[in-house]
């Protein structure tokens, strides 16, 4: 297996696009969109050049004229879906609103394309959409008052919450999908067992009794939003304490 450094050096973004001579029958954009559809349906393990070629009514060999390897195709697909994340202008929104929009946009993208969680940290995110998103995030955090490595630390903190939360939620959705049941229906099936054992776990039992009317479907959204807002609270509080300390130090100078 190649190292991550090798993945960066060999990234599709470090090479010019391949194109077939003469009148092309396909475009790289067509191939990438078809690959995303296949990935959405069957996941990373379900993507093969042969299966993709069949979907496009083209032989796998033909695809290699446009995309050199499956790894290249995955990089292209990852960047394409990164382009779905919308970031409001900081001129039209305060930094917290903009940062929250990024977080919610990334989560929504992951839930639409859960296969991306298998690529984060494995395939380099160096394409124009990923870099554009990173550029906007840096702008949002810089406008908020973060500087230097603080920008990277704040971004990493927020993205870690998004990716961790969305990865868990996507796995939960995949696990119950074959049953055709909603999250609320699954919780209803669990109720008799939890009611039976609740007395053994008094803290959990009391919480369960108090929140029996919870909406499991809505709770996922509320849980995520709560986490984002508390992280932003913490970052804003840190900025205020840092700035107050800087003013104090300047006053003593």
C-alpha positions as CSV (number, residue, x, y, z in Angstrom):
1,X,0.0,0.0,0.0
2,X,1.4,3.4,-0.9
3,X,2.0,6.0,1.8
4,X,-0.1,9.1,2.1
5,X,2.9,11.1,0.9
6,X,3.0,8.9,-2.2
7,X,-0.8,9.5,-2.7
8,X,-0.2,13.2,-2.7
9,X,2.7,13.0,-5.1
10,X,0.7,10.7,-7.4
11,X,-2.5,12.6,-7.1
12,X,-4.7,13.0,-10.2
13,X,-4.5,16.8,-9.5
14,X,-0.8,16.8,-10.0
15,X,-1.3,15.5,-13.6
16,X,-3.0,17.0,-16.6
17,X,-6.5,15.5,-17.5
18,X,-6.4,12.6,-19.9
19,X,-8.3,12.8,-23.1
20,X,-8.8,10.5,-26.0
21,X,-7.7,11.7,-29.4
22,X,-10.3,12.5,-32.0
23,X,-14.0,12.9,-31.1
24,X,-14.5,11.7,-27.6
25,X,-17.5,9.5,-26.8
26,X,-17.4,10.3,-23.1
27,X,-16.2,13.1,-20.9
28,X,-14.4,12.9,-17.6
29,X,-17.3,14.7,-16.1
30,X,-19.8,12.0,-17.3
31,X,-17.6,9.3,-15.9
32,X,-17.3,10.9,-12.5
33,X,-21.0,11.5,-12.2
34,X,-21.8,7.9,-13.1
35,X,-19.2,6.8,-10.6
36,X,-20.8,8.9,-7.9
37,X,-24.2,7.3,-8.7
38,X,-22.6,3.9,-8.4
39,X,-20.9,4.7,-5.2
40,X,-24.1,6.1,-3.7
41,X,-25.9,2.8,-4.6
42,X,-23.2,0.2,-3.7
43,X,-20.5,2.0,-1.7
44,X,-16.7,1.8,-2.2
45,X,-16.6,-1.9,-2.5
46,X,-19.2,-1.8,-5.2
47,X,-17.2,0.4,-7.5
48,X,-15.2,-1.2,-10.3
49,X,-14.1,0.1,-13.7
50,X,-15.9,-2.9,-15.3
51,X,-19.2,-2.1,-13.5
52,X,-18.8,1.6,-14.3
53,X,-18.1,0.8,-17.9
54,X,-21.2,-1.3,-18.1
55,X,-23.3,1.5,-16.7
56,X,-21.9,3.9,-19.3
57,X,-22.2,1.3,-22.1
58,X,-18.5,1.5,-22.6
59,X,-15.7,-1.1,-21.9
60,X,-13.5,-0.7,-18.8
61,X,-10.6,-0.3,-21.2
62,X,-12.2,2.7,-22.7
63,X,-12.5,4.4,-19.3
64,X,-8.8,4.2,-18.8
65,X,-8.4,6.7,-21.7
66,X,-10.0,9.3,-19.5
67,X,-9.1,8.2,-15.9
68,X,-5.8,6.3,-15.4
69,X,-6.8,4.4,-12.3
70,X,-9.6,3.7,-9.9
71,X,-7.8,5.8,-7.2
72,X,-7.8,8.7,-9.6
73,X,-11.6,8.2,-10.1
74,X,-12.1,8.2,-6.3
75,X,-10.2,11.5,-6.0
76,X,-12.3,13.0,-8.7
77,X,-15.5,11.8,-7.2
78,X,-14.6,13.1,-3.8
79,X,-13.8,16.5,-5.1
80,X,-17.1,16.6,-7.1
81,X,-19.2,16.0,-4.0
82,X,-17.2,18.5,-2.0
83,X,-18.5,21.1,-4.4
84,X,-22.0,20.5,-3.0
85,X,-21.1,22.4,0.2
86,X,-22.3,25.9,0.2
87,X,-20.6,28.6,2.3
88,X,-22.3,32.0,2.7
89,X,-20.3,35.2,2.2
90,X,-18.9,36.5,5.4
91,X,-20.0,40.0,4.2
92,X,-23.6,38.7,4.4
93,X,-23.3,36.6,7.6
94,X,-21.4,36.7,10.8
95,X,-18.6,34.2,11.3
96,X,-20.7,31.8,13.5
97,X,-23.5,31.7,10.9
98,X,-21.0,31.0,8.1
99,X,-19.1,28.3,10.2
100,X,-22.3,26.6,11.1
101,X,-23.4,26.6,7.5
102,X,-20.2,24.9,6.5
103,X,-20.7,22.3,9.3
104,X,-24.3,21.5,8.3
105,X,-23.4,21.5,4.6
106,X,-20.6,19.0,5.1
107,X,-22.8,16.8,7.3
108,X,-25.5,16.8,4.6
109,X,-23.0,15.9,1.9
110,X,-21.7,13.0,4.0
111,X,-25.2,11.7,4.6
112,X,-25.9,11.8,0.9
113,X,-22.6,10.2,0.0
114,X,-21.6,8.1,3.0
115,X,-18.8,6.4,1.0
116,X,-16.7,9.6,1.4
117,X,-16.0,8.6,5.0
118,X,-13.8,5.8,3.7
119,X,-11.7,8.3,1.7
120,X,-11.1,11.1,4.3
121,X,-7.4,10.8,5.3
122,X,-6.8,8.2,2.7
123,X,-7.2,10.1,-0.6
124,X,-5.8,13.6,-0.7
125,X,-8.4,16.4,-0.9
126,X,-6.5,18.6,-3.4
127,X,-9.1,19.3,-6.1
128,X,-10.6,22.7,-6.9
129,X,-13.8,22.2,-4.9
130,X,-12.0,20.9,-1.8
131,X,-9.4,23.7,-2.0
132,X,-12.1,26.3,-2.6
133,X,-14.0,25.1,0.5
134,X,-10.8,25.2,2.5
135,X,-10.1,28.7,1.3
136,X,-13.5,29.9,2.3
137,X,-13.2,28.3,5.7
138,X,-9.9,30.0,6.3
139,X,-11.5,33.3,5.3
140,X,-14.4,32.8,7.7
141,X,-12.1,31.9,10.6
142,X,-9.6,34.7,9.8
143,X,-12.4,37.2,9.7
144,X,-13.5,35.9,13.1
145,X,-10.1,36.8,14.5
146,X,-8.2,33.6,14.5
147,X,-4.6,33.8,13.1
148,X,-1.7,31.5,12.3
149,X,-2.1,27.9,13.4
150,X,-5.2,28.9,15.4
151,X,-7.1,28.8,12.1
152,X,-6.0,25.2,11.5
153,X,-6.8,24.2,15.1
154,X,-10.3,25.8,15.0
155,X,-11.1,24.3,11.6
156,X,-9.9,20.8,12.7
157,X,-12.0,21.0,15.9
158,X,-15.2,21.8,13.9
159,X,-14.5,19.3,11.1
160,X,-13.7,16.5,13.6
161,X,-17.2,17.0,15.1
162,X,-18.9,17.0,11.7
163,X,-17.1,13.9,10.3
164,X,-17.3,11.9,13.5
165,X,-21.0,12.7,14.0
166,X,-22.0,12.2,10.3
167,X,-19.9,9.0,10.1
168,X,-21.8,7.5,13.0
169,X,-25.1,8.6,11.7
170,X,-24.5,7.3,8.3
171,X,-23.5,3.9,9.7
172,X,-26.7,3.8,11.7
173,X,-28.8,4.6,8.7
174,X,-27.0,1.8,6.7
175,X,-27.6,-0.7,9.5
176,X,-31.4,-0.1,9.6
177,X,-31.9,0.4,5.9
178,X,-32.4,-3.3,5.0
179,X,-35.3,-3.5,7.5
180,X,-37.1,-0.6,5.8
181,X,-37.9,0.8,9.2
182,X,-37.4,4.4,10.5
183,X,-35.2,5.2,13.4
184,X,-38.4,5.8,15.5
185,X,-39.7,2.3,14.6
186,X,-36.4,0.7,15.6
187,X,-36.4,2.6,18.9
188,X,-40.0,1.4,19.5
189,X,-38.8,-2.2,19.1
190,X,-36.1,-1.6,21.7
191,X,-38.5,-0.1,24.3
192,X,-39.6,-3.4,25.9
193,X,-36.0,-4.4,26.6
194,X,-34.9,-1.0,27.9
195,X,-38.0,-0.8,30.1
196,X,-37.1,-4.3,31.5
197,X,-33.4,-3.5,32.3
198,X,-33.8,0.2,33.2
199,X,-33.9,-0.5,37.0
200,X,-30.4,-2.0,36.8
201,X,-29.1,1.3,35.5
202,X,-30.7,4.1,37.6
203,X,-29.2,7.1,35.9
204,X,-30.0,5.8,32.4
205,X,-33.4,4.5,33.6
206,X,-34.4,7.9,35.0
207,X,-33.3,9.7,31.8
208,X,-35.2,7.1,29.7
209,X,-38.4,7.5,31.7
210,X,-38.2,11.3,31.4
211,X,-37.6,11.2,27.6
212,X,-39.8,8.4,26.4
213,X,-41.4,10.7,23.9
214,X,-38.2,11.4,22.1
215,X,-38.3,11.6,18.4
216,X,-35.3,9.5,17.2
217,X,-35.4,10.8,13.7
218,X,-35.4,14.5,14.8
219,X,-32.9,13.8,17.6
220,X,-30.1,13.2,15.1
221,X,-30.5,16.7,13.7
222,X,-30.8,18.3,17.1
223,X,-27.8,16.4,18.5
224,X,-25.6,17.6,15.6
225,X,-26.8,21.2,15.9
226,X,-26.2,21.2,19.7
227,X,-22.7,20.0,19.2
228,X,-21.9,22.6,16.5
229,X,-23.3,25.5,18.6
230,X,-21.4,24.4,21.8
231,X,-18.2,24.2,19.8
232,X,-18.7,27.7,18.4
233,X,-19.6,28.9,21.9
234,X,-16.2,27.5,23.1
235,X,-14.3,29.0,20.2
236,X,-15.9,32.4,20.6
237,X,-15.3,32.3,24.4
238,X,-11.6,31.5,23.7
239,X,-11.3,34.4,21.3
240,X,-12.7,36.8,23.8
241,X,-10.4,35.5,26.6
242,X,-7.4,35.7,24.3
243,X,-8.2,39.3,23.2
244,X,-8.9,40.4,26.8
245,X,-5.5,38.9,27.7
246,X,-3.8,40.7,24.9
247,X,-5.4,44.1,25.9
248,X,-4.3,43.4,29.5
249,X,-0.7,42.7,28.4
250,X,-0.7,45.8,26.2
251,X,-1.9,47.9,29.1
252,X,1.0,46.7,31.3
253,X,3.6,47.4,28.7
